[in-house]
Amino acid sequence: MTNFEEKTTNTTPIYSGRVISLSVDDVVLPNGKPSKRELVKHPGAVAVIAITQDHKIVLVEQYRKALERTLVEIPAGKIEQGEDPKETAFRELEEETGYTASDLHFVQSFATSPGFADEIIHIYVAQGLKKVTENRQLDEDEFVEIHECSLAEAEKWIQDEKIYDAKTAFAIQWWRLHRF
Amino acid sequence: MTNFEEKTTNTTPIYSGRVISLSVDDVVLPNGKPSKRELVKHPGAVAVIAITQDHKIVLVEQYRKALERTLVEIPAGKIEQGEDPKETAFRELEEETGYTASDLHFVQSFATSPGFADEIIHIYVAQGLKKVTENRQLDEDEFVEIHECSLAEAEKWIQDEKIYDAKTAFAIQWWRLHRF
């Protein structure tokens, strides 16, 4: 493995917001030449593959302003400061869907957009899923609709591009590979 | 399907760079309350699942400044202005790996980080893969090392987190589901 490290010589902070921050780094490339890298910082996120007793996956539909459309996704959310990712996953699952899990098993973590962002998403699968409430506790800027889909329905929604994000595309494939 | 649309009342441009741009939108939530959305624009990208005649996947290792580490990923790249995604995929495959394909079949598209970015990645699978050159034509700020891995090796690299990005996690699962 070659060392391709790019050393930062200067960081210019551009923006620091509620969810993300942006800086532009001056870097030295492995060949000694200078370049610039535009870097988005994000606190990281979790997502939960939640399959009900009758073999349906719990999905949330919400408006995604960045794409100007609604998407159907697995339950997910940002890691709050100081929060353990698994704790976030338990919290987001219950807040967004009204389901709790007896346990969450870690599946995999991955960077969503390594070319420009440091966001890592940690995927869990729910064990012992149970509906606890119809009264979901959403964030004040969060409006979601719950769907419960069979694997065939979810794969149809991928075809139709109703499901259209990386973590959910991963999750549906994972489900097909690990049907239980 | 409920209408959760968030209408923009004002857009504040923050930054416009080489790869991404950032704006903050004032929006009206479905309940009529105001909120803000931090939105990253990206031109979109392609990635190629390239399996050799001897059942190995072609991967590129490169330094990812946003994560301050190297990652092993499927060949990928940004769509240039006016370029058809399939054309980008042919170009990036040859530039990054020295392989050409007789054809590229579309697999799936997905948004990588719908919470804050509009980046869409289009995944293709290469047909009739052939090594054409040892002299790859990389961008001037691009330094990559090629690996060719069996499915078992690639899955080990996921365990070891050498493979650690969404598109490649998706691609390795896809390969396991569609072994040919």
Interface residues (C-beta under 8 A of the other chain):
Chain A: M1 T2 F4 E5 E6 T8 I14 Y15 G17 R18 V19 I20 L22 V24 D25 V27 L29 P30 N31 K33 S35 K36 R37 E38 L39 V40 H42 A45 E61 Q62 Y63 R64 K65 A66 L67 T70 L71 E73 K78 Q108 S109 F110 A111 T112 S113 P114 G115 F116 A117 D118 E119 I121 E140 D141 F143 V144 E145 I158 E161 Y164 D165 A166 K167 T168 A169 F170 Q173 W174 R176 L177
Chain B: M1 T2 F4 E5 E6 T8 I14 Y15 G17 R18 V19 I20 L22 V24 D25 V27 L29 P30 N31 K33 S35 K36 R37 E38 L39 V40 H42 A45 E61 Q62 Y63 R64 K65 A66 L67 T70 L71 E73 K78 Q108 S109 F110 A111 T112 S113 P114 G115 F116 A117 D118 E119 I121 E140 D141 F143 V144 E145 I158 E161 Y164 D165 A166 K167 T168 A169 F170 Q173 W174 R176 L177
